[in-house]
Amino acid sequence: MSALFNFNSFLTVVLLVICTCTYIKIQFPAILNDRTGFRGFFWKAARIGERLSPWVSFGCLAMGISTLFF
């Protein structure tokens, strides 16, 4: 089943994109320097990960627990 049709999988993909973009921006800041176009989407995801990091980490923890136990 596609991640677009399953809400739990969709949230997992969104959290993984946010976490990955934040990590890439911290390690290689020049890659996500462009704020427009296709890379702009990933720049915005990295910005969400930087500013809302406690909430993103809680979301990753909650998704991990729900994946393991439910």
All heavy atoms as TSV, in Angstrom:
chain	resi	resn	atom	element	x	y	z
A	1	MET	N	N	0.832	-1.168	0.000
A	1	MET	CA	C	0.000	0.000	0.000
A	1	MET	C	C	0.890	1.249	0.000
A	1	MET	O	O	1.910	1.307	0.657
A	1	MET	CB	C	-0.908	-0.018	1.230
A	1	MET	CG	C	-1.871	1.137	1.268
A	1	MET	SD	S	-2.919	1.074	2.706
A	1	MET	CE	C	-4.409	0.542	1.930
A	2	SER	N	N	0.480	2.240	-0.718
A	2	SER	CA	C	1.255	3.460	-0.832
A	2	SER	C	C	1.183	4.283	0.456
A	2	SER	O	O	0.222	4.225	1.214
A	2	SER	CB	C	0.708	4.293	-1.989
A	2	SER	OG	O	1.374	5.520	-2.066
A	3	ALA	N	N	2.217	5.066	0.697
A	3	ALA	CA	C	2.250	5.907	1.901
A	3	ALA	C	C	1.228	7.035	1.819
A	3	ALA	O	O	0.883	7.627	2.826
A	3	ALA	CB	C	3.642	6.480	2.096
A	4	LEU	N	N	0.733	7.319	0.621
A	4	LEU	CA	C	-0.263	8.377	0.491
A	4	LEU	C	C	-1.633	7.945	0.990
A	4	LEU	O	O	-2.432	8.773	1.393
A	4	LEU	CB	C	-0.370	8.824	-0.968
A	4	LEU	CG	C	0.878	9.469	-1.555
A	4	LEU	CD1	C	0.660	9.738	-3.027
A	4	LEU	CD2	C	1.209	10.737	-0.823
A	5	PHE	N	N	-1.923	6.659	0.966
A	5	PHE	CA	C	-3.239	6.180	1.341
A	5	PHE	C	C	-3.302	5.703	2.784
A	5	PHE	O	O	-4.381	5.535	3.324
A	5	PHE	CB	C	-3.676	5.053	0.412
A	5	PHE	CG	C	-3.752	5.491	-1.021
A	5	PHE	CD1	C	-2.968	4.879	-1.980
A	5	PHE	CD2	C	-4.585	6.518	-1.408
A	5	PHE	CE1	C	-3.023	5.274	-3.295
A	5	PHE	CE2	C	-4.651	6.927	-2.729
A	5	PHE	CZ	C	-3.874	6.299	-3.671
A	6	ASN	N	N	-2.178	5.472	3.403
A	6	ASN	CA	C	-2.131	5.036	4.784
A	6	ASN	C	C	-1.582	6.198	5.619
A	6	ASN	O	O	-0.431	6.600	5.449
A	6	ASN	CB	C	-1.231	3.806	4.908
A	6	ASN	CG	C	-1.273	3.199	6.276
A	6	ASN	OD1	O	-1.893	3.729	7.190
A	6	ASN	ND2	N	-0.609	2.068	6.433
A	7	PHE	N	N	-2.396	6.726	6.526
A	7	PHE	CA	C	-2.015	7.926	7.272
A	7	PHE	C	C	-0.797	7.673	8.151
A	7	PHE	O	O	0.065	8.547	8.277
A	7	PHE	CB	C	-3.192	8.414	8.110
A	7	PHE	CG	C	-2.947	9.735	8.765
A	7	PHE	CD1	C	-2.835	10.882	8.014
A	7	PHE	CD2	C	-2.818	9.821	10.132
A	7	PHE	CE1	C	-2.592	12.105	8.606
A	7	PHE	CE2	C	-2.571	11.035	10.736
A	7	PHE	CZ	C	-2.469	12.183	9.976
A	8	ASN	N	N	-0.705	6.515	8.751
A	8	ASN	CA	C	0.438	6.192	9.605
A	8	ASN	C	C	1.732	6.176	8.788
A	8	ASN	O	O	2.751	6.719	9.216
A	8	ASN	CB	C	0.208	4.844	10.287
A	8	ASN	CG	C	1.202	4.564	11.378
A	8	ASN	OD1	O	1.872	5.463	11.852
A	8	ASN	ND2	N	1.288	3.308	11.780
A	9	SER	N	N	1.709	5.591	7.619
A	9	SER	CA	C	2.892	5.566	6.753
A	9	SER	C	C	3.232	6.960	6.240
A	9	SER	O	O	4.404	7.315	6.120
A	9	SER	CB	C	2.659	4.634	5.567
A	9	SER	OG	O	2.473	3.326	6.006
A	10	PHE	N	N	2.212	7.749	5.962
A	10	PHE	CA	C	2.433	9.124	5.501
A	10	PHE	C	C	3.137	9.945	6.573
A	10	PHE	O	O	4.086	10.674	6.282
A	10	PHE	CB	C	1.097	9.769	5.118
A	10	PHE	CG	C	1.222	11.197	4.690
A	10	PHE	CD1	C	1.797	11.524	3.475
A	10	PHE	CD2	C	0.771	12.223	5.504
A	10	PHE	CE1	C	1.920	12.838	3.079
A	10	PHE	CE2	C	0.888	13.537	5.121
A	10	PHE	CZ	C	1.456	13.855	3.904
A	11	LEU	N	N	2.707	9.834	7.819
A	11	LEU	CA	C	3.368	10.550	8.908
A	11	LEU	C	C	4.808	10.086	9.099
A	11	LEU	O	O	5.691	10.892	9.378
A	11	LEU	CB	C	2.592	10.374	10.214
A	11	LEU	CG	C	1.304	11.167	10.338
A	11	LEU	CD1	C	0.642	10.860	11.667
A	11	LEU	CD2	C	1.560	12.646	10.195
A	12	THR	N	N	5.047	8.793	8.935
A	12	THR	CA	C	6.401	8.270	9.040
A	12	THR	C	C	7.298	8.855	7.955
A	12	THR	O	O	8.431	9.269	8.232
A	12	THR	CB	C	6.394	6.737	8.950
A	12	THR	OG1	O	5.531	6.226	9.959
A	12	THR	CG2	C	7.774	6.161	9.116
A	13	VAL	N	N	6.803	8.921	6.735
A	13	VAL	CA	C	7.584	9.477	5.626
A	13	VAL	C	C	7.864	10.962	5.858
A	13	VAL	O	O	8.989	11.430	5.652
A	13	VAL	CB	C	6.855	9.250	4.283
A	13	VAL	CG1	C	7.489	10.050	3.167
A	13	VAL	CG2	C	6.846	7.775	3.934
A	14	VAL	N	N	6.881	11.704	6.321
A	14	VAL	CA	C	7.074	13.136	6.577
A	14	VAL	C	C	8.121	13.355	7.670
A	14	VAL	O	O	9.005	14.198	7.534
A	14	VAL	CB	C	5.732	13.805	6.942
A	14	VAL	CG1	C	5.944	15.202	7.490
A	14	VAL	CG2	C	4.813	13.848	5.743
A	15	LEU	N	N	8.029	12.587	8.752
A	15	LEU	CA	C	9.019	12.722	9.826
A	15	LEU	C	C	10.416	12.344	9.359
A	15	LEU	O	O	11.403	12.993	9.725
A	15	LEU	CB	C	8.615	11.877	11.024
A	15	LEU	CG	C	7.499	12.450	11.890
A	15	LEU	CD1	C	7.058	11.431	12.929
A	15	LEU	CD2	C	7.939	13.722	12.560
A	16	LEU	N	N	10.528	11.307	8.549
A	16	LEU	CA	C	11.839	10.918	8.026
A	16	LEU	C	C	12.420	11.980	7.100
A	16	LEU	O	O	13.624	12.238	7.133
A	16	LEU	CB	C	11.743	9.576	7.307
A	16	LEU	CG	C	11.626	8.355	8.202
A	16	LEU	CD1	C	11.384	7.112	7.361
A	16	LEU	CD2	C	12.860	8.189	9.048
A	17	VAL	N	N	11.583	12.613	6.290
A	17	VAL	CA	C	12.060	13.682	5.407
A	17	VAL	C	C	12.555	14.865	6.232
A	17	VAL	O	O	13.619	15.427	5.966
A	17	VAL	CB	C	10.950	14.117	4.415
A	17	VAL	CG1	C	11.291	15.424	3.734
A	17	VAL	CG2	C	10.714	13.049	3.382
A	18	ILE	N	N	11.789	15.245	7.262
A	18	ILE	CA	C	12.197	16.361	8.110
A	18	ILE	C	C	13.517	16.052	8.812
A	18	ILE	O	O	14.434	16.882	8.818
A	18	ILE	CB	C	11.087	16.692	9.125
A	18	ILE	CG1	C	9.890	17.315	8.410
A	18	ILE	CG2	C	11.598	17.637	10.207
A	18	ILE	CD1	C	8.676	17.499	9.293
A	19	CYS	N	N	13.632	14.877	9.387
A	19	CYS	CA	C	14.862	14.517	10.102
A	19	CYS	C	C	16.058	14.420	9.160
A	19	CYS	O	O	17.161	14.881	9.483
A	19	CYS	CB	C	14.672	13.203	10.850
A	19	CYS	SG	S	13.497	13.322	12.204
A	20	THR	N	N	15.860	13.848	7.986
A	20	THR	CA	C	16.948	13.709	7.017
A	20	THR	C	C	17.406	15.065	6.504
A	20	THR	O	O	18.610	15.326	6.401
A	20	THR	CB	C	16.509	12.818	5.849
A	20	THR	OG1	O	16.076	11.564	6.360
A	20	THR	CG2	C	17.627	12.609	4.860
A	21	CYS	N	N	16.476	15.937	6.186
A	21	CYS	CA	C	16.843	17.265	5.686
A	21	CYS	C	C	17.563	18.083	6.749
A	21	CYS	O	O	18.512	18.809	6.438
A	21	CYS	CB	C	15.599	18.005	5.208
A	21	CYS	SG	S	14.917	17.331	3.696
A	22	THR	N	N	17.134	17.954	7.990
A	22	THR	CA	C	17.808	18.669	9.069
A	22	THR	C	C	19.237	18.167	9.238
A	22	THR	O	O	20.176	18.957	9.401
A	22	THR	CB	C	17.032	18.512	10.389
A	22	THR	OG1	O	15.687	18.938	10.183
A	22	THR	CG2	C	17.655	19.327	11.494
A	23	TYR	N	N	19.424	16.866	9.175
A	23	TYR	CA	C	20.767	16.294	9.297
A	23	TYR	C	C	21.657	16.740	8.138
A	23	TYR	O	O	22.814	17.120	8.348
A	23	TYR	CB	C	20.679	14.773	9.333
A	23	TYR	CG	C	22.026	14.107	9.386
A	23	TYR	CD1	C	22.746	14.063	10.569
A	23	TYR	CD2	C	22.586	13.535	8.248
A	23	TYR	CE1	C	23.991	13.464	10.627
A	23	TYR	CE2	C	23.827	12.939	8.290
A	23	TYR	CZ	C	24.520	12.902	9.482
A	23	TYR	OH	O	25.755	12.311	9.525
A	24	ILE	N	N	21.131	16.724	6.929
A	24	ILE	CA	C	21.916	17.132	5.755
A	24	ILE	C	C	22.279	18.607	5.850
A	24	ILE	O	O	23.401	19.003	5.521
A	24	ILE	CB	C	21.151	16.817	4.456
A	24	ILE	CG1	C	21.119	15.310	4.223
A	24	ILE	CG2	C	21.778	17.521	3.260
A	24	ILE	CD1	C	20.254	14.884	3.068
A	25	LYS	N	N	21.341	19.433	6.323
A	25	LYS	CA	C	21.636	20.862	6.429
A	25	LYS	C	C	22.707	21.129	7.482
A	25	LYS	O	O	23.521	22.041	7.326
A	25	LYS	CB	C	20.384	21.639	6.765
A	25	LYS	CG	C	20.634	23.123	6.753
A	25	LYS	CD	C	19.394	23.928	6.828
A	25	LYS	CE	C	19.840	25.381	6.758
A	25	LYS	NZ	N	18.813	26.304	6.846
A	26	ILE	N	N	22.724	20.357	8.551
A	26	ILE	CA	C	23.749	20.550	9.572
A	26	ILE	C	C	25.118	20.084	9.058
A	26	ILE	O	O	26.128	20.753	9.274
A	26	ILE	CB	C	23.361	19.811	10.858
A	26	ILE	CG1	C	22.183	20.502	11.509
A	26	ILE	CG2	C	24.522	19.720	11.828
A	26	ILE	CD1	C	21.569	19.730	12.654
A	27	GLN	N	N	25.165	18.960	8.359
A	27	GLN	CA	C	26.438	18.415	7.886
A	27	GLN	C	C	26.973	19.148	6.650
A	27	GLN	O	O	28.173	19.384	6.542
A	27	GLN	CB	C	26.278	16.928	7.559
A	27	GLN	CG	C	25.968	16.080	8.763
A	27	GLN	CD	C	27.077	16.096	9.793
A	27	GLN	OE1	O	28.253	16.076	9.461
A	27	GLN	NE2	N	26.688	16.141	11.055
A	28	PHE	N	N	26.080	19.461	5.699
A	28	PHE	CA	C	26.467	20.094	4.434
A	28	PHE	C	C	25.550	21.283	4.165
A	28	PHE	O	O	24.595	21.173	3.377
A	28	PHE	CB	C	26.371	19.102	3.276
A	28	PHE	CG	C	27.057	17.796	3.531
A	28	PHE	CD1	C	26.326	16.657	3.836
A	28	PHE	CD2	C	28.440	17.710	3.483
A	28	PHE	CE1	C	26.955	15.455	4.065
A	28	PHE	CE2	C	29.067	16.506	3.716
A	28	PHE	CZ	C	28.341	15.370	4.007
A	29	PRO	N	N	25.797	22.436	4.776
A	29	PRO	CA	C	24.858	23.555	4.647
A	29	PRO	C	C	24.747	24.125	3.232
A	29	PRO	O	O	23.719	24.702	2.888
A	29	PRO	CB	C	25.404	24.606	5.611
A	29	PRO	CG	C	26.735	24.154	6.024
A	29	PRO	CD	C	26.878	22.718	5.680
A	30	ALA	N	N	25.743	23.945	2.401
A	30	ALA	CA	C	25.693	24.512	1.047
A	30	ALA	C	C	24.691	23.785	0.154
A	30	ALA	O	O	24.180	24.370	-0.802
A	30	ALA	CB	C	27.075	24.472	0.410
A	31	ILE	N	N	24.383	22.538	0.468
A	31	ILE	CA	C	23.458	21.772	-0.374
A	31	ILE	C	C	22.047	22.348	-0.300
A	31	ILE	O	O	21.357	22.473	-1.301
A	31	ILE	CB	C	23.465	20.287	0.033
A	31	ILE	CG1	C	24.816	19.660	-0.314
A	31	ILE	CG2	C	22.341	19.529	-0.658
A	31	ILE	CD1	C	24.956	18.225	0.137
A	32	LEU	N	N	21.612	22.714	0.900
A	32	LEU	CA	C	20.255	23.230	1.081
A	32	LEU	C	C	20.255	24.742	1.258
A	32	LEU	O	O	19.463	25.291	2.016
A	32	LEU	CB	C	19.599	22.560	2.289
A	32	LEU	CG	C	19.328	21.072	2.136
A	32	LEU	CD1	C	18.752	20.512	3.411
A	32	LEU	CD2	C	18.402	20.805	0.979
A	33	ASN	N	N	21.118	25.438	0.541
A	33	ASN	CA	C	21.197	26.884	0.634
A	33	ASN	C	C	20.142	27.578	-0.210
A	33	ASN	O	O	19.774	28.709	0.058
A	33	ASN	CB	C	22.593	27.344	0.215
A	33	ASN	CG	C	23.076	28.506	1.017
A	33	ASN	OD1	O	22.434	28.891	1.985
A	33	ASN	ND2	N	24.197	29.057	0.617
A	34	ASP	N	N	19.654	26.909	-1.247
A	34	ASP	CA	C	18.675	27.486	-2.158
A	34	ASP	C	C	17.279	27.403	-1.544
A	34	ASP	O	O	16.830	26.335	-1.145
A	34	ASP	CB	C	18.712	26.746	-3.495
A	34	ASP	CG	C	17.920	27.451	-4.564
A	34	ASP	OD1	O	17.605	28.640	-4.376
A	34	ASP	OD2	O	17.627	26.814	-5.589
A	35	ARG	N	N	16.588	28.523	-1.478
A	35	ARG	CA	C	15.272	28.563	-0.835
A	35	ARG	C	C	14.117	28.485	-1.816
A	35	ARG	O	O	12.960	28.503	-1.401
A	35	ARG	CB	C	15.127	29.842	-0.026
A	35	ARG	CG	C	16.099	29.926	1.106
A	35	ARG	CD	C	15.884	31.171	1.882
A	35	ARG	NE	N	16.885	31.293	2.942
A	35	ARG	CZ	C	16.966	32.278	3.770
A	35	ARG	NH1	N	16.105	33.268	3.692
A	35	ARG	NH2	N	17.893	32.308	4.694
A	36	THR	N	N	14.392	28.414	-3.092
A	36	THR	CA	C	13.327	28.362	-4.100
A	36	THR	C	C	13.470	27.101	-4.928
A	36	THR	O	O	14.507	26.448	-4.933
A	36	THR	CB	C	13.394	29.594	-5.018
A	36	THR	OG1	O	14.671	29.614	-5.657
A	36	THR	CG2	C	13.197	30.886	-4.227
A	37	GLY	N	N	12.411	26.780	-5.625
A	37	GLY	CA	C	12.440	25.622	-6.509
A	37	GLY	C	C	12.300	24.308	-5.766
A	37	GLY	O	O	11.732	24.236	-4.673
A	38	PHE	N	N	12.837	23.258	-6.376
A	38	PHE	CA	C	12.711	21.920	-5.807
A	38	PHE	C	C	13.468	21.790	-4.493
A	38	PHE	O	O	12.991	21.165	-3.550
A	38	PHE	CB	C	13.212	20.893	-6.833
A	38	PHE	CG	C	13.042	19.473	-6.397
A	38	PHE	CD1	C	11.786	18.922	-6.288
A	38	PHE	CD2	C	14.144	18.697	-6.074
A	38	PHE	CE1	C	11.611	17.612	-5.872
A	38	PHE	CE2	C	13.987	17.395	-5.664
A	38	PHE	CZ	C	12.717	16.851	-5.571
A	39	ARG	N	N	14.650	22.378	-4.423
A	39	ARG	CA	C	15.430	22.328	-3.179
A	39	ARG	C	C	14.792	23.147	-2.063
A	39	ARG	O	O	15.080	22.937	-0.895
A	39	ARG	CB	C	16.843	22.815	-3.416
A	39	ARG	CG	C	17.705	21.844	-4.135
A	39	ARG	CD	C	19.134	22.322	-4.052
A	39	ARG	NE	N	19.962	21.646	-5.026
A	39	ARG	CZ	C	21.190	21.994	-5.289
A	39	ARG	NH1	N	21.720	23.018	-4.659
A	39	ARG	NH2	N	21.887	21.336	-6.176
A	40	GLY	N	N	13.949	24.086	-2.422
A	40	GLY	CA	C	13.275	24.905	-1.425
A	40	GLY	C	C	12.372	24.089	-0.520
A	40	GLY	O	O	12.225	24.394	0.668
A	41	PHE	N	N	11.771	23.035	-1.064
A	41	PHE	CA	C	10.936	22.145	-0.254
A	41	PHE	C	C	11.772	21.487	0.838
A	41	PHE	O	O	11.361	21.419	2.010
A	41	PHE	CB	C	10.296	21.080	-1.148
A	41	PHE	CG	C	9.588	20.006	-0.379
A	41	PHE	CD1	C	8.369	20.250	0.202
A	41	PHE	CD2	C	10.172	18.759	-0.220
A	41	PHE	CE1	C	7.718	19.262	0.930
A	41	PHE	CE2	C	9.537	17.771	0.495
A	41	PHE	CZ	C	8.305	18.031	1.065
A	42	PHE	N	N	12.965	21.046	0.483
A	42	PHE	CA	C	13.834	20.392	1.458
A	42	PHE	C	C	14.425	21.407	2.441
A	42	PHE	O	O	14.655	21.088	3.601
A	42	PHE	CB	C	14.936	19.609	0.741
A	42	PHE	CG	C	14.375	18.509	-0.119
A	42	PHE	CD1	C	14.467	18.570	-1.495
A	42	PHE	CD2	C	13.742	17.423	0.455
A	42	PHE	CE1	C	13.940	17.568	-2.279
A	42	PHE	CE2	C	13.220	16.409	-0.316
A	42	PHE	CZ	C	13.315	16.485	-1.681
A	43	TRP	N	N	14.660	22.647	1.974
A	43	TRP	CA	C	15.118	23.698	2.878
A	43	TRP	C	C	14.049	23.990	3.940
A	43	TRP	O	O	14.362	24.151	5.114
A	43	TRP	CB	C	15.429	24.967	2.084
A	43	TRP	CG	C	15.868	26.091	2.959
A	43	TRP	CD1	C	17.125	26.324	3.431
A	43	TRP	CD2	C	15.052	27.125	3.491
A	43	TRP	NE1	N	17.132	27.448	4.211
A	43	TRP	CE2	C	15.875	27.959	4.269
A	43	TRP	CE3	C	13.697	27.438	3.374
A	43	TRP	CZ2	C	15.388	29.078	4.929
A	43	TRP	CZ3	C	13.218	28.552	4.035
A	43	TRP	CH2	C	14.055	29.354	4.798
A	44	LYS	N	N	12.783	24.013	3.507
A	44	LYS	CA	C	11.690	24.257	4.452
A	44	LYS	C	C	11.541	23.106	5.441
A	44	LYS	O	O	11.261	23.323	6.623
A	44	LYS	CB	C	10.380	24.471	3.694
A	44	LYS	CG	C	10.356	25.771	2.949
A	44	LYS	CD	C	9.108	25.909	2.117
A	44	LYS	CE	C	9.208	27.164	1.261
A	44	LYS	NZ	N	8.084	27.307	0.351
A	45	ALA	N	N	11.731	21.879	4.975
A	45	ALA	CA	C	11.673	20.726	5.879
A	45	ALA	C	C	12.803	20.800	6.900
A	45	ALA	O	O	12.598	20.496	8.086
A	45	ALA	CB	C	11.751	19.426	5.086
A	46	ALA	N	N	13.984	21.223	6.473
A	46	ALA	CA	C	15.110	21.364	7.404
A	46	ALA	C	C	14.840	22.477	8.402
A	46	ALA	O	O	15.190	22.368	9.585
A	46	ALA	CB	C	16.399	21.647	6.633
A	47	ARG	N	N	14.211	23.552	7.958
A	47	ARG	CA	C	13.879	24.659	8.861
A	47	ARG	C	C	12.862	24.214	9.911
A	47	ARG	O	O	12.962	24.578	11.083
A	47	ARG	CB	C	13.338	25.837	8.052
A	47	ARG	CG	C	12.966	27.020	8.866
A	47	ARG	CD	C	14.147	27.613	9.564
A	47	ARG	NE	N	14.949	28.344	8.616
A	47	ARG	CZ	C	16.123	28.874	8.890
A	47	ARG	NH1	N	16.626	28.739	10.085
A	47	ARG	NH2	N	16.798	29.512	7.994
A	48	ILE	N	N	11.895	23.402	9.503
A	48	ILE	CA	C	10.925	22.857	10.466
A	48	ILE	C	C	11.650	21.995	11.484
A	48	ILE	O	O	11.380	22.066	12.682
A	48	ILE	CB	C	9.833	22.060	9.728
A	48	ILE	CG1	C	8.936	22.997	8.937
A	48	ILE	CG2	C	9.008	21.231	10.701
A	48	ILE	CD1	C	7.990	22.288	7.998
A	49	GLY	N	N	12.574	21.172	11.023
A	49	GLY	CA	C	13.331	20.319	11.930
A	49	GLY	C	C	14.201	21.089	12.898
A	49	GLY	O	O	14.392	20.680	14.043
A	50	GLU	N	N	14.733	22.233	12.449
A	50	GLU	CA	C	15.564	23.044	13.333
A	50	GLU	C	C	14.735	23.768	14.386
A	50	GLU	O	O	15.096	23.808	15.556
A	50	GLU	CB	C	16.335	24.093	12.524
A	50	GLU	CG	C	17.430	23.528	11.671
A	50	GLU	CD	C	18.031	24.582	10.769
A	50	GLU	OE1	O	17.474	25.703	10.688
A	50	GLU	OE2	O	19.051	24.289	10.142
A	51	ARG	N	N	13.638	24.336	13.982
A	51	ARG	CA	C	12.855	25.168	14.892
A	51	ARG	C	C	11.932	24.369	15.793
A	51	ARG	O	O	11.631	24.796	16.903
A	51	ARG	CB	C	12.047	26.183	14.098
A	51	ARG	CG	C	12.938	27.166	13.402
A	51	ARG	CD	C	12.169	28.304	12.876
A	51	ARG	NE	N	13.088	29.259	12.274
A	51	ARG	CZ	C	12.754	30.477	11.978
A	51	ARG	NH1	N	11.535	30.893	12.216
A	51	ARG	NH2	N	13.628	31.289	11.450
A	52	LEU	N	N	11.455	23.253	15.327
A	52	LEU	CA	C	10.527	22.444	16.114
A	52	LEU	C	C	11.164	21.128	16.538
A	52	LEU	O	O	10.476	20.108	16.624
A	52	LEU	CB	C	9.255	22.172	15.310
A	52	LEU	CG	C	8.430	23.388	14.909
A	52	LEU	CD1	C	7.274	22.963	14.014
A	52	LEU	CD2	C	7.909	24.100	16.130
A	53	SER	N	N	12.452	21.134	16.817
A	53	SER	CA	C	13.156	19.885	17.092
A	53	SER	C	C	12.606	19.104	18.279
A	53	SER	O	O	12.556	17.874	18.203
A	53	SER	CB	C	14.650	20.133	17.246
A	53	SER	OG	O	14.908	20.984	18.329
A	54	PRO	N	N	12.155	19.721	19.380
A	54	PRO	CA	C	11.565	18.892	20.449
A	54	PRO	C	C	10.290	18.185	19.997
A	54	PRO	O	O	10.061	17.021	20.325
A	54	PRO	CB	C	11.272	19.881	21.572
A	54	PRO	CG	C	12.126	21.052	21.308
A	54	PRO	CD	C	12.317	21.110	19.827
A	55	TRP	N	N	9.483	18.872	19.215
A	55	TRP	CA	C	8.236	18.266	18.741
A	55	TRP	C	C	8.502	17.193	17.690
A	55	TRP	O	O	7.833	16.151	17.662
A	55	TRP	CB	C	7.308	19.331	18.169
A	55	TRP	CG	C	6.785	20.241	19.229
A	55	TRP	CD1	C	7.231	21.499	19.526
A	55	TRP	CD2	C	5.753	19.949	20.164
A	55	TRP	NE1	N	6.525	22.003	20.574
A	55	TRP	CE2	C	5.609	21.077	20.990
A	55	TRP	CE3	C	4.931	18.848	20.382
A	55	TRP	CZ2	C	4.682	21.132	22.020
A	55	TRP	CZ3	C	4.003	18.919	21.404
A	55	TRP	CH2	C	3.874	20.036	22.205
A	56	VAL	N	N	9.466	17.435	16.824
A	56	VAL	CA	C	9.823	16.442	15.810
A	56	VAL	C	C	10.402	15.201	16.474
A	56	VAL	O	O	10.065	14.069	16.106
A	56	VAL	CB	C	10.801	17.045	14.776
A	56	VAL	CG1	C	11.333	15.981	13.841
A	56	VAL	CG2	C	10.117	18.134	13.978
A	57	SER	N	N	11.256	15.387	17.467
A	57	SER	CA	C	11.827	14.225	18.150
A	57	SER	C	C	10.762	13.446	18.914
A	57	SER	O	O	10.783	12.219	18.940
A	57	SER	CB	C	12.952	14.654	19.091
A	57	SER	OG	O	12.454	15.490	20.109
A	58	PHE	N	N	9.813	14.151	19.518
A	58	PHE	CA	C	8.704	13.461	20.173
A	58	PHE	C	C	7.867	12.693	19.147
A	58	PHE	O	O	7.438	11.561	19.406
A	58	PHE	CB	C	7.808	14.450	20.930
A	58	PHE	CG	C	6.607	13.806	21.542
A	58	PHE	CD1	C	6.728	13.008	22.659
A	58	PHE	CD2	C	5.346	13.989	20.981
A	58	PHE	CE1	C	5.619	12.397	23.216
A	58	PHE	CE2	C	4.242	13.390	21.525
A	58	PHE	CZ	C	4.368	12.592	22.653
A	59	GLY	N	N	7.647	13.290	17.979
A	59	GLY	CA	C	6.902	12.603	16.919
A	59	GLY	C	C	7.633	11.359	16.428
A	59	GLY	O	O	7.009	10.319	16.190
A	60	CYS	N	N	8.953	11.442	16.290
A	60	CYS	CA	C	9.735	10.268	15.886
A	60	CYS	C	C	9.673	9.180	16.946
A	60	CYS	O	O	9.543	7.997	16.623
A	60	CYS	CB	C	11.184	10.663	15.626
A	60	CYS	SG	S	11.428	11.622	14.136
A	61	LEU	N	N	9.747	9.576	18.207
A	61	LEU	CA	C	9.650	8.612	19.294
A	61	LEU	C	C	8.272	7.951	19.322
A	61	LEU	O	O	8.164	6.727	19.447
A	61	LEU	CB	C	9.933	9.305	20.628
A	61	LEU	CG	C	9.922	8.416	21.863
A	61	LEU	CD1	C	11.085	7.438	21.807
A	61	LEU	CD2	C	9.990	9.274	23.103
A	62	ALA	N	N	7.227	8.737	19.156
A	62	ALA	CA	C	5.870	8.191	19.154
A	62	ALA	C	C	5.642	7.255	17.968
A	62	ALA	O	O	5.021	6.197	18.110
A	62	ALA	CB	C	4.847	9.324	19.133
A	63	MET	N	N	6.164	7.629	16.800
A	63	MET	CA	C	5.998	6.765	15.623
A	63	MET	C	C	6.800	5.478	15.784
A	63	MET	O	O	6.358	4.409	15.362
A	63	MET	CB	C	6.430	7.497	14.353
A	63	MET	CG	C	5.517	8.626	13.953
A	63	MET	SD	S	3.816	8.116	13.698
A	63	MET	CE	C	3.983	7.110	12.281
A	64	GLY	N	N	7.968	5.558	16.404
A	64	GLY	CA	C	8.759	4.352	16.651
A	64	GLY	C	C	8.053	3.397	17.600
A	64	GLY	O	O	8.014	2.188	17.378
A	65	ILE	N	N	7.477	3.947	18.656
A	65	ILE	CA	C	6.745	3.110	19.616
A	65	ILE	C	C	5.512	2.501	18.968
A	65	ILE	O	O	5.223	1.313	19.151
A	65	ILE	CB	C	6.380	3.938	20.863
A	65	ILE	CG1	C	7.643	4.238	21.662
A	65	ILE	CG2	C	5.360	3.200	21.736
A	65	ILE	CD1	C	7.435	5.216	22.799
A	66	SER	N	N	4.786	3.307	18.176
A	66	SER	CA	C	3.581	2.752	17.540
A	66	SER	C	C	3.937	1.702	16.491
A	66	SER	O	O	3.187	0.739	16.309
A	66	SER	CB	C	2.762	3.877	16.911
A	66	SER	OG	O	3.407	4.392	15.758
A	67	THR	N	N	5.081	1.861	15.830
A	67	THR	CA	C	5.494	0.864	14.842
A	67	THR	C	C	5.906	-0.440	15.526
A	67	THR	O	O	5.579	-1.534	15.041
A	67	THR	CB	C	6.664	1.410	14.001
A	67	THR	OG1	O	6.256	2.594	13.355
A	67	THR	CG2	C	7.116	0.388	12.972
A	68	LEU	N	N	6.574	-0.337	16.661
A	68	LEU	CA	C	7.021	-1.533	17.352
A	68	LEU	C	C	5.872	-2.293	18.041
A	68	LEU	O	O	5.847	-3.516	18.016
A	68	LEU	CB	C	8.068	-1.175	18.407
A	68	LEU	CG	C	9.439	-0.812	17.878
A	68	LEU	CD1	C	10.325	-0.349	19.030
A	68	LEU	CD2	C	10.076	-1.984	17.180
A	69	PHE	N	N	4.959	-1.586	18.645
A	69	PHE	CA	C	3.974	-2.239	19.476
A	69	PHE	C	C	2.561	-2.312	18.903
A	69	PHE	O	O	1.739	-3.055	19.421
A	69	PHE	CB	C	3.914	-1.558	20.852
A	69	PHE	CG	C	5.218	-1.648	21.592
A	69	PHE	CD1	C	5.965	-0.515	21.852
A	69	PHE	CD2	C	5.710	-2.869	21.991
A	69	PHE	CE1	C	7.165	-0.595	22.528
A	69	PHE	CE2	C	6.913	-2.971	22.672
A	69	PHE	CZ	C	7.634	-1.828	22.939
A	70	PHE	N	N	2.279	-1.555	17.880
A	70	PHE	CA	C	0.906	-1.590	17.335
A	70	PHE	C	C	0.976	-1.946	15.905
A	70	PHE	O	O	0.577	-2.015	15.021
A	70	PHE	CB	C	0.198	-0.258	17.554
A	70	PHE	CG	C	0.104	0.130	18.987
A	70	PHE	CD1	C	0.853	1.181	19.482
A	70	PHE	CD2	C	-0.689	-0.560	19.852
A	70	PHE	CE1	C	0.770	1.566	20.802
A	70	PHE	CE2	C	-0.787	-0.202	21.187
A	70	PHE	CZ	C	-0.061	0.864	21.662
